[in-house]
Amino acid sequence: MKAYACVYRRKAVTATEIRRTRAAATQDTLLAQFLDAYLGRQSYLDWGDDPAFFSAKHRLGDIRSASWGVCRRDVRATLSGGDFVAFFCGQESQDVQRRWDYYYVGGGTVGGLYTREDLWTRDALAPYRSFYNVLARWSDGQLSQHETFYPLHDNWRERAASPYILFDKSLTDFNIEDPLHVATYTGDLPEKWHIESPRVQEVHRLLFSGRADRKGLRTSRIGYGHTKLNLSGPKASRAARPSLAQIRSELLRLVRLTA
């Protein structure tokens, strides 16, 4: 079993990105709903809906049916069935320069890994073709770019070469209504964790205890700023940490646990 913690961004989108994406929303009322939700102050979605929490909730009625198929192609390429990913939303402040707040939104256990050809040829996967993280369409033996959100990805082929992932709903849970606010970044590394909350303290322990490095969720002051955190890597001392199965169980328990 492998396990990672990954951050996705609720970035501050530009007026041009909004305008060009809204143009597509004239033909898609659900996309218009997504944009309204994303631009609200209490949104924990990814621009592009990847992981596809919004699509899963509104198209399939179950957020645990989310898929993952655009971001972190390096992580997706290493995953197998039964592996686990804990997701954190990094929310860029619209009011305070250089401030990012981090929220623990839950974790997914890999249930199925599919190619884009699978996505467009297997009947069981047909509901996912209307998701916003499809990225590429398979037709007549060829891939073509199939994106909704601007800016489009120049490297879409490389991203699409890594699997399109569905999660095992029995070992998956996500919360984008009131996720746990775990940390804040204001320019100093690592970010400041709000460990005065026992629940946050537990998440921090599960991710970082027994590690030889001082790595946090944010790893750089410039650029993207977040790399994957390998929970099963050599920098994690196994003697000082619970098993990966225990980490998964505890992280899933903490998704919706109240303070």
C-alpha positions as CSV (number, residue, x, y, z in Angstrom):
1,M,0.0,0.0,0.0
2,K,1.2,3.5,-0.8
3,A,-0.2,6.7,0.6
4,Y,0.2,10.4,-0.2
5,A,-1.0,13.7,1.0
6,C,-1.7,16.2,-1.9
7,V,-2.8,19.8,-2.0
8,Y,-5.0,21.2,-4.7
9,R,-5.5,24.9,-5.1
10,R,-8.6,27.1,-5.0
11,K,-6.7,29.7,-6.8
12,A,-7.7,33.4,-7.4
13,V,-8.8,33.2,-11.0
14,T,-8.4,36.1,-13.4
15,A,-11.3,38.0,-15.0
16,T,-10.3,36.6,-18.4
17,E,-10.3,33.0,-17.1
18,I,-13.8,33.6,-15.6
19,R,-15.1,35.3,-18.7
20,R,-13.9,32.6,-21.1
21,T,-15.2,29.8,-18.9
22,R,-18.6,31.5,-18.4
23,A,-18.9,31.5,-22.2
24,A,-19.0,27.7,-22.1
25,A,-21.5,27.9,-19.2
26,T,-24.2,29.3,-21.6
27,Q,-24.6,25.8,-22.8
28,D,-24.2,24.1,-19.4
29,T,-26.3,25.2,-16.5
30,L,-24.4,23.0,-14.1
31,L,-21.2,24.7,-15.1
32,A,-22.8,28.0,-14.3
33,Q,-23.6,26.6,-10.8
34,F,-20.0,25.5,-10.4
35,L,-18.7,29.0,-11.2
36,D,-21.1,30.6,-8.7
37,A,-20.0,28.1,-6.1
38,Y,-16.3,28.5,-6.8
39,L,-16.4,32.3,-6.7
40,G,-18.2,32.2,-3.3
41,R,-16.1,33.1,-0.4
42,Q,-16.6,29.7,1.3
43,S,-15.6,27.4,-1.6
44,Y,-13.3,24.4,-1.3
45,L,-13.3,23.4,-5.0
46,D,-10.5,23.1,-7.5
47,W,-10.5,25.3,-10.6
48,G,-11.2,22.6,-13.1
49,D,-13.0,20.4,-10.5
50,D,-10.1,17.9,-10.1
51,P,-10.7,16.0,-7.8
52,A,-14.2,16.1,-9.2
53,F,-16.1,16.7,-6.0
54,F,-18.7,19.1,-7.5
55,S,-19.4,16.8,-10.5
56,A,-19.7,13.7,-8.3
57,K,-22.1,15.4,-5.9
58,H,-24.3,17.0,-8.5
59,R,-24.2,14.4,-11.3
60,L,-24.0,11.2,-9.3
61,G,-25.4,12.3,-6.0
62,D,-22.5,11.0,-4.0
63,I,-19.2,13.0,-3.4
64,R,-17.4,9.7,-2.8
65,S,-17.9,9.0,-6.5
66,A,-15.4,11.7,-7.3
67,S,-12.8,11.0,-10.0
68,W,-9.2,12.3,-10.3
69,G,-7.6,12.7,-13.7
70,V,-5.8,16.0,-14.4
71,C,-3.6,17.1,-11.6
72,R,-0.6,15.3,-10.0
73,R,0.1,13.0,-12.9
74,D,3.3,11.9,-11.2
75,V,1.2,10.6,-8.2
76,R,-1.5,9.1,-10.4
77,A,1.1,7.2,-12.4
78,T,2.4,5.4,-9.3
79,L,-0.9,4.4,-7.7
80,S,-2.5,1.0,-7.6
81,G,-5.8,-0.3,-6.3
82,G,-6.0,0.1,-2.5
83,D,-3.6,3.0,-2.3
84,F,-4.7,6.1,-0.4
85,V,-4.6,9.8,-1.1
86,A,-5.4,12.5,1.6
87,F,-6.5,15.7,-0.1
88,F,-6.0,19.3,1.2
89,C,-7.5,22.4,-0.3
90,G,-5.1,25.4,-0.4
91,Q,-7.2,28.5,-0.5
92,E,-5.5,31.6,-1.7
93,S,-6.7,34.7,0.1
94,Q,-8.5,37.3,-2.0
95,D,-7.8,40.0,0.6
96,V,-4.4,39.4,2.3
97,Q,-1.3,39.1,0.1
98,R,0.7,35.8,0.4
99,R,-1.9,34.3,2.8
100,W,-3.0,30.7,2.1
101,D,-5.3,28.7,4.3
102,Y,-5.3,24.9,4.2
103,Y,-8.3,22.6,4.8
104,Y,-8.4,18.9,5.2
105,V,-11.2,17.8,2.8
106,G,-10.8,14.0,3.2
107,G,-9.2,11.0,1.6
108,G,-9.8,8.5,-1.2
109,T,-8.8,4.9,-1.6
110,V,-8.0,3.9,-5.2
111,G,-10.7,1.6,-6.5
112,G,-10.1,1.7,-10.3
113,L,-7.5,3.1,-12.7
114,Y,-8.6,3.7,-16.3
115,T,-7.2,5.0,-19.5
116,R,-9.0,7.7,-21.5
117,E,-9.8,5.1,-24.0
118,D,-11.5,3.1,-21.2
119,L,-13.4,6.2,-20.2
120,W,-14.9,6.7,-23.7
121,T,-15.5,3.0,-24.6
122,R,-16.7,1.3,-21.4
123,D,-20.4,1.7,-20.8
124,A,-20.0,1.5,-17.0
125,L,-17.9,4.7,-17.1
126,A,-20.3,6.7,-19.3
127,P,-21.5,8.9,-16.4
128,Y,-18.0,10.3,-16.0
129,R,-17.8,11.6,-19.5
130,S,-19.8,14.7,-18.5
131,F,-17.4,15.4,-15.6
132,Y,-15.2,18.6,-15.9
133,N,-11.9,16.7,-15.4
134,V,-12.2,14.4,-18.4
135,L,-9.3,16.4,-20.1
136,A,-9.3,14.3,-23.3
137,R,-11.7,12.6,-25.6
138,W,-11.1,9.2,-27.3
139,S,-12.6,8.9,-30.8
140,D,-11.7,6.9,-33.9
141,G,-8.5,5.6,-32.2
142,Q,-7.2,9.1,-31.3
143,L,-7.1,11.4,-28.4
144,S,-8.2,15.0,-28.6
145,Q,-8.2,17.8,-26.0
146,H,-11.5,18.1,-24.2
147,E,-11.4,20.8,-21.5
148,T,-13.9,23.4,-20.2
149,F,-11.9,25.6,-17.9
150,Y,-9.4,28.3,-19.0
151,P,-6.5,28.4,-19.3
152,L,-6.3,25.1,-21.1
153,H,-3.4,22.7,-20.4
154,D,-0.6,22.8,-23.0
155,N,0.6,19.4,-21.6
156,W,-2.8,17.7,-21.7
157,R,-1.4,14.7,-23.4
158,E,1.1,14.0,-20.7
159,R,-1.5,14.5,-18.0
160,A,-3.9,12.2,-19.8
161,A,-1.3,9.5,-20.1
162,S,-1.6,8.9,-16.3
163,P,-4.6,7.0,-15.1
164,Y,-8.1,8.4,-14.6
165,I,-8.9,7.3,-11.0
166,L,-12.1,6.3,-9.3
167,F,-12.2,5.7,-5.6
168,D,-13.5,2.8,-3.5
169,K,-16.5,4.4,-1.8
170,S,-16.3,2.0,1.2
171,L,-12.9,3.5,2.1
172,T,-13.3,7.0,0.9
173,D,-14.9,10.2,2.3
174,F,-14.8,13.9,1.4
175,N,-16.2,17.0,3.0
176,I,-16.4,20.3,1.1
177,E,-19.2,21.8,3.1
178,D,-17.2,22.5,6.3
179,P,-13.7,21.0,6.0
180,L,-11.2,21.2,8.8
181,H,-9.1,24.3,8.7
182,V,-5.7,22.9,9.6
183,A,-3.0,25.5,8.7
184,T,-2.2,29.0,7.5
185,Y,0.7,30.2,5.4
186,T,1.8,33.9,5.6
187,G,5.3,33.7,4.1
188,D,7.2,31.5,6.6
189,L,7.9,27.8,6.0
190,P,6.6,25.5,7.1
191,E,3.0,26.7,7.4
192,K,1.6,27.2,10.8
193,W,-0.7,24.4,11.9
194,H,-3.6,25.2,14.3
195,I,-2.7,22.4,16.7
196,E,-4.6,24.1,19.5
197,S,-7.5,22.1,18.0
198,P,-7.3,18.5,19.1
199,R,-8.7,17.4,15.7
200,V,-6.0,19.4,13.8
201,Q,-3.4,18.0,16.1
202,E,-4.4,14.5,15.2
203,V,-4.2,15.2,11.4
204,H,-0.8,16.7,11.9
205,R,0.4,13.7,13.9
206,L,-0.8,11.3,11.3
207,L,1.0,13.1,8.5
208,F,4.2,14.3,10.1
209,S,5.2,12.3,13.3
210,G,8.3,10.2,12.9
211,R,9.5,12.1,9.8
212,A,13.2,13.0,9.6
213,D,12.5,16.1,7.5
214,R,10.7,19.3,8.4
215,K,8.4,19.3,5.4
216,G,4.9,20.7,5.5
217,L,2.1,21.0,3.0
218,R,3.7,24.0,1.5
219,T,7.3,23.5,0.3
220,S,8.2,26.7,-1.5
221,R,7.5,30.4,-1.2
222,I,7.4,30.8,-5.0
223,G,5.7,29.0,-7.8
224,Y,3.2,26.3,-7.2
225,G,4.6,25.8,-3.7
226,H,3.2,22.3,-2.9
227,T,4.7,19.0,-3.6
228,K,3.3,15.6,-2.8
229,L,3.9,14.3,0.7
230,N,4.8,10.6,0.6
231,L,3.4,9.0,3.7
232,S,5.1,5.7,3.0
233,G,8.5,7.1,1.9
234,P,12.0,6.5,3.4
235,K,11.8,9.8,5.3
236,A,9.0,8.4,7.4
237,S,10.4,6.3,10.3
238,R,8.1,3.3,10.4
239,A,8.9,2.5,14.0
240,A,7.6,5.8,15.1
241,R,4.5,5.8,13.1
242,P,1.2,3.8,12.8
243,S,0.8,1.6,9.8
244,L,-0.5,3.1,6.5
245,A,-3.8,1.2,7.1
246,Q,-4.1,2.8,10.5
247,I,-3.3,6.3,9.1
248,R,-6.0,5.8,6.5
249,S,-8.5,4.7,9.0
250,E,-7.8,7.6,11.4
251,L,-7.8,10.2,8.6
252,L,-11.1,9.0,7.3
253,R,-12.5,9.1,10.9
254,L,-11.4,12.7,11.1
255,V,-13.1,13.9,7.9
256,R,-16.5,14.7,9.5
257,L,-15.7,14.4,13.2
258,T,-16.9,17.5,15.0
259,A,-14.6,19.4,17.4
